[in-house]
Amino acid sequence: MVSAIALRRRTLPGFGLTMGLTLSWLSVIILIPLAGLFLKSLELSPEQFWNILSSRRTLNALRVSFGLAFAAACVNLVMGSIIVWALVRYRFPGRRLFDAIVDVPFALPTAVAGVALTALFAEKGWLGAPLAAAGIKVAFTPVGIFVAMIFIGIPFVVRTVEPVLQDLDPEIEEAAGSLGASRWQTIIRVILPSLGPALLTGLALAFARAVGEYGSVIFIAGNLPNVSEIAPLLIVIRLSEFRYADATAIAVVMLVVSFVIIFAVNRLQRWAQSRIPVR
């Protein structure tokens, strides 16, 4: 009797060759550079590593990057869900145009996005001027970083949740309503459990994208040490100063923390998916 594994392998001719090419490519592109980063950090003694990370400038840069990235991802989770609901469940004039606009941050070079956001939210910009009149300064502050991270992260939530919502049959909501469920009960008990894994995936992708963002942030951030300086910029500064040990230590911490957060989100995603009843 042919095993299930053998049948699965036969579906793709040349399984050994394709798997070997896949692992080799991933090793060259991802695993080897990451391993080199960790090996470089081993040249530091534990005391040197700790001194680099515990410096006030490094801690503030990490706080700005991770804190604002998480806040931006949470905003994108809420607003992205509303956007994708409108695009999937409603038909209105200009829907295709708005659907295409969602992908603009994907195609737009990050430097161009940074310049455009800076011009828009500067004190004399179209949006910056009325905000400045109200006492809110966006450009060259941490608020500007927050805005840029929202801009580059919103498509990840929308495009992750959209196909799942399209496959969710509206008749399920109608059935819940016919059984006496209110609109909020339908959302909480029917829609959110089905969208939960996709929402968590979109949150993780938006967060990871925002943490590593550089081009669109440095133009609008102001880049003041201990105020609006992001960790990727600090890494570039340390490299330009030939302080490779400092740059490596900061990069390793960002990599480890990002892995831990993404791993935690993936575990939550699997847990949420396991709770979805099989239809």
TORTITI-204149 format. One record per residue (C-alpha): residue in three letters; x, y, z. Coordinates in nm, 2 decimals, m for minus. Layout:
<zafis>
(zafi "ALA"; (X; Y; Z));
...
</zafis>
This chain:
<zafis>
(zafi "MET"; (0.00; 0.00; 0.00));
(zafi "VAL"; (0.14; 0.33; m0.10));
(zafi "SER"; (0.19; 0.57; 0.19));
(zafi "ALA"; (0.03; 0.91; 0.20));
(zafi "ILE"; (0.38; 1.07; 0.20));
(zafi "ALA"; (0.47; 0.89; m0.12));
(zafi "LEU"; (0.15; 1.01; m0.29));
(zafi "ARG"; (0.22; 1.36; m0.17));
(zafi "ARG"; (0.57; 1.36; m0.32));
(zafi "ARG"; (0.45; 1.23; m0.65));
(zafi "THR"; (0.23; 1.53; m0.70));
(zafi "LEU"; (0.54; 1.74; m0.76));
(zafi "PRO"; (0.79; 1.58; m1.01));
(zafi "GLY"; (1.15; 1.60; m0.90));
(zafi "PHE"; (1.07; 1.64; m0.53));
(zafi "GLY"; (1.43; 1.59; m0.42));
(zafi "LEU"; (1.57; 1.85; m0.66));
(zafi "THR"; (1.30; 2.11; m0.59));
(zafi "MET"; (1.34; 2.06; m0.21));
(zafi "GLY"; (1.71; 2.09; m0.24));
(zafi "LEU"; (1.69; 2.41; m0.45));
(zafi "THR"; (1.44; 2.55; m0.20));
(zafi "LEU"; (1.65; 2.49; 0.10));
(zafi "SER"; (1.97; 2.61; m0.07));
(zafi "TRP"; (1.80; 2.93; m0.18));
(zafi "LEU"; (1.65; 3.00; 0.16));
(zafi "SER"; (1.99; 2.93; 0.32));
(zafi "VAL"; (2.18; 3.17; 0.09));
(zafi "ILE"; (1.92; 3.45; 0.11));
(zafi "ILE"; (1.80; 3.42; 0.47));
(zafi "LEU"; (1.97; 3.17; 0.70));
(zafi "ILE"; (2.34; 3.25; 0.62));
(zafi "PRO"; (2.31; 3.63; 0.66));
(zafi "LEU"; (2.12; 3.58; 0.99));
(zafi "ALA"; (2.37; 3.33; 1.11));
(zafi "GLY"; (2.65; 3.57; 1.02));
(zafi "LEU"; (2.49; 3.84; 1.23));
(zafi "PHE"; (2.47; 3.62; 1.53));
(zafi "LEU"; (2.83; 3.50; 1.49));
(zafi "LYS"; (2.95; 3.86; 1.47));
(zafi "SER"; (2.77; 3.93; 1.79));
(zafi "LEU"; (2.96; 3.65; 1.96));
(zafi "GLU"; (3.28; 3.85; 1.93));
(zafi "LEU"; (3.14; 4.07; 2.21));
(zafi "SER"; (3.17; 3.97; 2.57));
(zafi "PRO"; (2.85; 3.96; 2.77));
(zafi "GLU"; (2.96; 4.28; 2.95));
(zafi "GLN"; (3.03; 4.47; 2.62));
(zafi "PHE"; (2.70; 4.35; 2.48));
(zafi "TRP"; (2.51; 4.47; 2.79));
(zafi "ASN"; (2.68; 4.80; 2.79));
(zafi "ILE"; (2.59; 4.87; 2.43));
(zafi "LEU"; (2.22; 4.78; 2.48));
(zafi "SER"; (2.18; 4.95; 2.82));
(zafi "SER"; (2.30; 5.29; 2.69));
(zafi "ARG"; (2.03; 5.56; 2.71));
(zafi "ARG"; (2.04; 5.63; 2.33));
(zafi "THR"; (2.00; 5.26; 2.24));
(zafi "LEU"; (1.72; 5.20; 2.48));
(zafi "ASN"; (1.53; 5.51; 2.36));
(zafi "ALA"; (1.58; 5.41; 1.99));
(zafi "LEU"; (1.44; 5.06; 2.06));
(zafi "ARG"; (1.15; 5.20; 2.26));
(zafi "VAL"; (1.06; 5.44; 1.98));
(zafi "SER"; (1.08; 5.16; 1.71));
(zafi "PHE"; (0.90; 4.89; 1.89));
(zafi "GLY"; (0.65; 5.10; 2.08));
(zafi "LEU"; (0.54; 5.31; 1.78));
(zafi "ALA"; (0.54; 5.00; 1.55));
(zafi "PHE"; (0.31; 4.81; 1.78));
(zafi "ALA"; (0.08; 5.12; 1.82));
(zafi "ALA"; (0.07; 5.17; 1.44));
(zafi "ALA"; (m0.01; 4.80; 1.39));
(zafi "CYS"; (m0.30; 4.81; 1.63));
(zafi "VAL"; (m0.44; 5.12; 1.46));
(zafi "ASN"; (m0.40; 4.94; 1.12));
(zafi "LEU"; (m0.58; 4.63; 1.26));
(zafi "VAL"; (m0.89; 4.84; 1.35));
(zafi "MET"; (m0.89; 5.07; 1.05));
(zafi "GLY"; (m0.78; 4.80; 0.81));
(zafi "SER"; (m1.07; 4.58; 0.92));
(zafi "ILE"; (m1.32; 4.86; 0.86));
(zafi "ILE"; (m1.17; 4.93; 0.52));
(zafi "VAL"; (m1.17; 4.57; 0.41));
(zafi "TRP"; (m1.53; 4.53; 0.53));
(zafi "ALA"; (m1.64; 4.83; 0.32));
(zafi "LEU"; (m1.45; 4.71; 0.01));
(zafi "VAL"; (m1.59; 4.35; 0.03));
(zafi "ARG"; (m1.94; 4.39; 0.16));
(zafi "TYR"; (m2.05; 4.71; m0.02));
(zafi "ARG"; (m2.07; 4.83; m0.37));
(zafi "PHE"; (m2.03; 5.21; m0.42));
(zafi "PRO"; (m1.89; 5.45; m0.69));
(zafi "GLY"; (m1.51; 5.45; m0.70));
(zafi "ARG"; (m1.48; 5.12; m0.51));
(zafi "ARG"; (m1.22; 4.99; m0.76));
(zafi "LEU"; (m1.02; 5.31; m0.73));
(zafi "PHE"; (m1.01; 5.29; m0.35));
(zafi "ASP"; (m0.92; 4.92; m0.37));
(zafi "ALA"; (m0.62; 5.02; m0.59));
(zafi "ILE"; (m0.52; 5.30; m0.35));
(zafi "VAL"; (m0.47; 5.05; m0.07));
(zafi "ASP"; (m0.18; 4.90; m0.27));
(zafi "VAL"; (0.00; 5.24; m0.32));
(zafi "PRO"; (0.23; 5.19; m0.01));
(zafi "PHE"; (0.34; 4.86; m0.17));
(zafi "ALA"; (0.45; 5.02; m0.50));
(zafi "LEU"; (0.57; 5.36; m0.37));
(zafi "PRO"; (0.94; 5.38; m0.30));
(zafi "THR"; (0.98; 5.44; 0.08));
(zafi "ALA"; (1.19; 5.76; 0.02));
(zafi "VAL"; (0.92; 5.91; m0.19));
(zafi "ALA"; (0.66; 5.82; 0.07));
(zafi "GLY"; (0.87; 5.99; 0.34));
(zafi "VAL"; (0.92; 6.31; 0.13));
(zafi "ALA"; (0.55; 6.32; 0.05));
(zafi "LEU"; (0.44; 6.27; 0.41));
(zafi "THR"; (0.69; 6.53; 0.53));
(zafi "ALA"; (0.56; 6.79; 0.28));
(zafi "LEU"; (0.20; 6.70; 0.37));
(zafi "PHE"; (0.24; 6.72; 0.75));
(zafi "ALA"; (0.50; 7.00; 0.78));
(zafi "GLU"; (0.39; 7.31; 0.96));
(zafi "LYS"; (0.31; 7.48; 0.63));
(zafi "GLY"; (0.17; 7.16; 0.46));
(zafi "TRP"; (m0.19; 7.09; 0.36));
(zafi "LEU"; (m0.26; 6.89; 0.67));
(zafi "GLY"; (0.03; 7.01; 0.89));
(zafi "ALA"; (m0.09; 7.38; 0.89));
(zafi "PRO"; (m0.43; 7.32; 1.04));
(zafi "LEU"; (m0.29; 7.07; 1.29));
(zafi "ALA"; (m0.02; 7.32; 1.39));
(zafi "ALA"; (m0.28; 7.58; 1.44));
(zafi "ALA"; (m0.45; 7.34; 1.68));
(zafi "GLY"; (m0.12; 7.29; 1.87));
(zafi "ILE"; (m0.04; 6.95; 1.71));
(zafi "LYS"; (0.30; 6.91; 1.55));
(zafi "VAL"; (0.34; 6.60; 1.34));
(zafi "ALA"; (0.65; 6.64; 1.12));
(zafi "PHE"; (0.99; 6.60; 1.29));
(zafi "THR"; (0.83; 6.44; 1.60));
(zafi "PRO"; (0.75; 6.09; 1.72));
(zafi "VAL"; (0.40; 6.15; 1.59));
(zafi "GLY"; (0.54; 6.17; 1.24));
(zafi "ILE"; (0.70; 5.83; 1.28));
(zafi "PHE"; (0.37; 5.70; 1.40));
(zafi "VAL"; (0.19; 5.84; 1.09));
(zafi "ALA"; (0.46; 5.69; 0.85));
(zafi "MET"; (0.43; 5.35; 1.01));
(zafi "ILE"; (0.06; 5.35; 0.97));
(zafi "PHE"; (0.10; 5.45; 0.61));
(zafi "ILE"; (0.33; 5.16; 0.52));
(zafi "GLY"; (0.15; 4.90; 0.73));
(zafi "ILE"; (m0.22; 4.94; 0.63));
(zafi "PRO"; (m0.20; 4.72; 0.31));
(zafi "PHE"; (m0.08; 4.42; 0.50));
(zafi "VAL"; (m0.39; 4.41; 0.72));
(zafi "VAL"; (m0.63; 4.48; 0.43));
(zafi "ARG"; (m0.48; 4.22; 0.19));
(zafi "THR"; (m0.45; 3.95; 0.45));
(zafi "VAL"; (m0.81; 3.98; 0.58));
(zafi "GLU"; (m0.98; 4.05; 0.24));
(zafi "PRO"; (m0.97; 3.69; 0.09));
(zafi "VAL"; (m1.09; 3.54; 0.42));
(zafi "LEU"; (m1.39; 3.79; 0.44));
(zafi "GLN"; (m1.47; 3.72; 0.08));
(zafi "ASP"; (m1.50; 3.35; 0.16));
(zafi "LEU"; (m1.72; 3.41; 0.46));
(zafi "ASP"; (m2.08; 3.35; 0.35));
(zafi "PRO"; (m2.31; 3.63; 0.44));
(zafi "GLU"; (m2.58; 3.37; 0.50));
(zafi "ILE"; (m2.41; 3.28; 0.83));
(zafi "GLU"; (m2.47; 3.63; 0.95));
(zafi "GLU"; (m2.83; 3.62; 0.83));
(zafi "ALA"; (m2.88; 3.29; 1.02));
(zafi "ALA"; (m2.74; 3.44; 1.34));
(zafi "GLY"; (m2.98; 3.73; 1.30));
(zafi "SER"; (m3.27; 3.50; 1.24));
(zafi "LEU"; (m3.19; 3.32; 1.57));
(zafi "GLY"; (m3.22; 3.64; 1.76));
(zafi "ALA"; (m2.85; 3.76; 1.77));
(zafi "SER"; (m2.79; 4.13; 1.77));
(zafi "ARG"; (m2.55; 4.29; 1.53));
(zafi "TRP"; (m2.28; 4.31; 1.79));
(zafi "GLN"; (m2.33; 3.95; 1.90));
(zafi "THR"; (m2.30; 3.84; 1.53));
(zafi "ILE"; (m1.98; 4.04; 1.50));
(zafi "ILE"; (m1.82; 3.90; 1.82));
(zafi "ARG"; (m1.94; 3.54; 1.80));
(zafi "VAL"; (m1.96; 3.47; 1.43));
(zafi "ILE"; (m1.75; 3.71; 1.23));
(zafi "LEU"; (m1.45; 3.78; 1.45));
(zafi "PRO"; (m1.38; 3.41; 1.53));
(zafi "SER"; (m1.37; 3.34; 1.16));
(zafi "LEU"; (m1.15; 3.64; 1.08));
(zafi "GLY"; (m0.93; 3.60; 1.40));
(zafi "PRO"; (m0.63; 3.41; 1.24));
(zafi "ALA"; (m0.62; 3.65; 0.94));
(zafi "LEU"; (m0.64; 3.95; 1.17));
(zafi "LEU"; (m0.36; 3.83; 1.38));
(zafi "THR"; (m0.15; 3.76; 1.07));
(zafi "GLY"; (m0.22; 4.11; 0.94));
(zafi "LEU"; (m0.12; 4.25; 1.28));
(zafi "ALA"; (0.21; 4.06; 1.28));
(zafi "LEU"; (0.29; 4.16; 0.92));
(zafi "ALA"; (0.21; 4.52; 0.98));
(zafi "PHE"; (0.42; 4.52; 1.30));
(zafi "ALA"; (0.72; 4.35; 1.14));
(zafi "ARG"; (0.71; 4.59; 0.85));
(zafi "ALA"; (0.69; 4.90; 1.07));
(zafi "VAL"; (0.98; 4.79; 1.30));
(zafi "GLY"; (1.22; 4.75; 1.01));
(zafi "GLU"; (1.10; 5.06; 0.82));
(zafi "TYR"; (1.37; 5.31; 0.74));
(zafi "GLY"; (1.32; 5.51; 0.42));
(zafi "SER"; (0.98; 5.67; 0.48));
(zafi "VAL"; (1.05; 5.73; 0.85));
(zafi "ILE"; (1.38; 5.92; 0.85));
(zafi "PHE"; (1.25; 6.21; 0.65));
(zafi "ILE"; (0.95; 6.28; 0.88));
(zafi "ALA"; (1.11; 6.18; 1.21));
(zafi "GLY"; (1.34; 6.46; 1.28));
(zafi "ASN"; (1.60; 6.20; 1.40));
(zafi "LEU"; (1.67; 6.36; 1.73));
(zafi "PRO"; (1.87; 6.13; 1.96));
(zafi "ASN"; (1.66; 6.01; 2.26));
(zafi "VAL"; (1.35; 6.17; 2.11));
(zafi "SER"; (1.26; 6.07; 1.75));
(zafi "GLU"; (1.55; 5.84; 1.66));
(zafi "ILE"; (1.45; 5.49; 1.54));
(zafi "ALA"; (1.67; 5.18; 1.59));
(zafi "PRO"; (1.74; 5.12; 1.22));
(zafi "LEU"; (1.88; 5.47; 1.19));
(zafi "LEU"; (2.10; 5.42; 1.50));
(zafi "ILE"; (2.24; 5.10; 1.33));
(zafi "VAL"; (2.32; 5.30; 1.02));
(zafi "ILE"; (2.49; 5.57; 1.23));
(zafi "ARG"; (2.70; 5.32; 1.42));
(zafi "LEU"; (2.81; 5.16; 1.09));
(zafi "SER"; (2.91; 5.50; 0.96));
(zafi "GLU"; (3.11; 5.56; 1.27));
(zafi "PHE"; (3.28; 5.21; 1.22));
(zafi "ARG"; (3.13; 5.09; 1.55));
(zafi "TYR"; (3.03; 4.76; 1.40));
(zafi "ALA"; (3.00; 4.59; 1.74));
(zafi "ASP"; (2.73; 4.84; 1.85));
(zafi "ALA"; (2.54; 4.80; 1.52));
(zafi "THR"; (2.55; 4.42; 1.55));
(zafi "ALA"; (2.43; 4.42; 1.91));
(zafi "ILE"; (2.13; 4.64; 1.83));
(zafi "ALA"; (2.05; 4.44; 1.51));
(zafi "VAL"; (2.05; 4.11; 1.71));
(zafi "VAL"; (1.82; 4.25; 1.97));
(zafi "MET"; (1.57; 4.38; 1.71));
(zafi "LEU"; (1.59; 4.04; 1.53));
(zafi "VAL"; (1.53; 3.84; 1.85));
(zafi "VAL"; (1.24; 4.05; 1.98));
(zafi "SER"; (1.08; 4.05; 1.64));
(zafi "PHE"; (1.10; 3.67; 1.62));
(zafi "VAL"; (0.96; 3.63; 1.97));
(zafi "ILE"; (0.66; 3.86; 1.89));
(zafi "ILE"; (0.59; 3.70; 1.56));
(zafi "PHE"; (0.62; 3.35; 1.72));
(zafi "ALA"; (0.37; 3.46; 1.99));
(zafi "VAL"; (0.13; 3.59; 1.73));
(zafi "ASN"; (0.15; 3.27; 1.53));
(zafi "ARG"; (0.07; 3.07; 1.84));
(zafi "LEU"; (m0.23; 3.29; 1.90));
(zafi "GLN"; (m0.33; 3.25; 1.54));
(zafi "ARG"; (m0.32; 2.87; 1.56));
(zafi "TRP"; (m0.51; 2.88; 1.89));
(zafi "ALA"; (m0.78; 3.10; 1.73));
(zafi "GLN"; (m0.79; 2.88; 1.42));
(zafi "SER"; (m0.84; 2.56; 1.63));
(zafi "ARG"; (m1.15; 2.72; 1.79));
(zafi "ILE"; (m1.32; 2.78; 1.46));
(zafi "PRO"; (m1.59; 2.51; 1.42));
(zafi "VAL"; (m1.56; 2.30; 1.11));
(zafi "ARG"; (m1.84; 2.36; 0.87));
</zafis>
